[in-house]
Amino acid sequence: MEIMSPSAAAGPSYDHTGKLNLNHVYNRPDPRDYFSTLSKLGYCVPEVAKPFFKRLLEAKREANGEAAAKVVDVGCSYGINAALIKHDMSLDDLYRLYAQEAPDDQAVMLERDRALFADCADDQLSIVGLDIAQNAVAYAVDAGILDAGVSADLENREPSAADLRVVENADLIISTGCVGYVTSSSLEPLVEAGRDPWMANFVLRMFDYEPVEEMMARHGYVTERLDGALFPQRRFVSEAEHAQVLDNLRERGLSPVEAEQDGWYLAELHVSRPAGQAGTPLETMFAR
Ligand SMILES: C[S@@+](CC[C@H](N)C(=O)[O-])C[C@H]1O[C@@H](n2cnc3c(N)ncnc32)[C@H](O)[C@@H]1O
């Protein structure tokens, strides 16, 4: 069965990787279309990523010997990872807030959200976001979900001085559902502007992560993939998407696993740390 958003009534369109084109919900003035569309697709990777990001943040704070920390979320959209990590919400909370219980009036919703996000679970943590979608970033900052944000396409231009002021001094760079849209071109300036930041990206198996690993190695980083761990991202939307993903995997020399055969996109976790801080194996760190 194909799940279509109302605005895709003419039929789903797909990007060059065969993925459903969701551009029509990425940059709306508020998050309602994003969450109502993504919930129907079973999108869940921010929720499965949350404990891993929290553990990495804890370990990086220990390595820094400081409680204050800054995270840059790449492809932050409406501040989803910030809502989960800094405000301790769940993805289901967000689906409820912006799908089932969303006020009709956008101004009412923004007021509700400002009150909701005024208190946060971790006030020593600053989370800033980068996304090409200007309206999404603006909403997340206005609502207090993100501490600050930059709307820019660093695939196609260098960050400006103003962009760098927002993203500089990061301790941890994270992303869910974004590598593939972004490459090392966007990630490199964030690493260069950071405080020896660690980087953790959840990346679909069909994407080649080697160029990012190579870029990080040039900066003195070790990149590891969490061994044996495959994380659900969302269901395929159609037979066409399913078939294309299985082809993409085979082209990369990977055999589709059962969950992929059964209709799920699977992601892997890649973590980069400076060589001098990469002593603890990922498996040991996450076992705690
Ligand atoms: C699948 S959404 C993931 C959003 C969020 N991280 C999550 O997991 O819910 C992909 C995001 O990547 C963003 N994106 C696409 N191209 C980008 C680019 N060149 N630079 C930054 N963000 C980009 C989109 O606007 C969108 O918000």
The ligand as a MOL file (V3000), in Angstrom:
LIG
                    3D

  0  0  0     0  0            999 V3000
M  V30 BEGIN CTAB
M  V30 COUNTS 27 29 0 0 0
M  V30 BEGIN ATOM
M  V30 1 C 14.5500 13.1750 6.7460 0
M  V30 2 S 14.7330 14.8460 7.2670 0 CHG=1
M  V30 3 C 15.4860 14.5220 8.8580 0
M  V30 4 C 15.1990 15.6050 9.8450 0
M  V30 5 C 15.5790 15.2920 11.2800 0
M  V30 6 N 17.0020 15.1790 11.4280 0
M  V30 7 C 14.8800 14.0370 11.7510 0
M  V30 8 O 15.5330 13.0160 11.8880 0
M  V30 9 O 13.6670 14.0890 11.9490 0 CHG=-1
M  V30 10 C 16.1140 15.4620 6.3010 0
M  V30 11 C 16.4740 16.8920 6.5920 0
M  V30 12 O 17.6560 17.2190 5.8540 0
M  V30 13 C 17.5270 18.5520 5.4340 0
M  V30 14 N 18.4600 18.8590 4.3340 0
M  V30 15 C 18.3530 18.4870 3.0380 0
M  V30 16 N 19.3970 18.9910 2.3400 0
M  V30 17 C 20.1720 19.6790 3.2260 0
M  V30 18 C 21.3770 20.4300 3.1230 0
M  V30 19 N 22.0140 20.5800 1.9540 0
M  V30 20 N 21.8730 21.0100 4.2390 0
M  V30 21 C 21.2500 20.8700 5.4200 0
M  V30 22 N 20.0970 20.1790 5.5830 0
M  V30 23 C 19.5720 19.5880 4.5080 0
M  V30 24 C 16.0540 18.6760 5.0470 0
M  V30 25 O 15.6390 20.0240 4.9420 0
M  V30 26 C 15.4060 17.9030 6.1930 0
M  V30 27 O 15.0990 18.7360 7.2660 0
M  V30 END ATOM
M  V30 BEGIN BOND
M  V30 1 1 1 2
M  V30 2 1 2 3
M  V30 3 1 2 10
M  V30 4 1 3 4
M  V30 5 1 4 5
M  V30 6 1 5 6
M  V30 7 1 5 7
M  V30 8 2 7 8
M  V30 9 1 7 9
M  V30 10 1 10 11
M  V30 11 1 11 12
M  V30 12 1 11 26
M  V30 13 1 12 13
M  V30 14 1 13 14
M  V30 15 1 13 24
M  V30 16 1 14 15
M  V30 17 1 14 23
M  V30 18 2 15 16
M  V30 19 1 16 17
M  V30 20 1 17 18
M  V30 21 2 17 23
M  V30 22 1 18 19
M  V30 23 2 18 20
M  V30 24 1 20 21
M  V30 25 2 21 22
M  V30 26 1 22 23
M  V30 27 1 24 25
M  V30 28 1 24 26
M  V30 29 1 26 27
M  V30 END BOND
M  V30 END CTAB
M  END
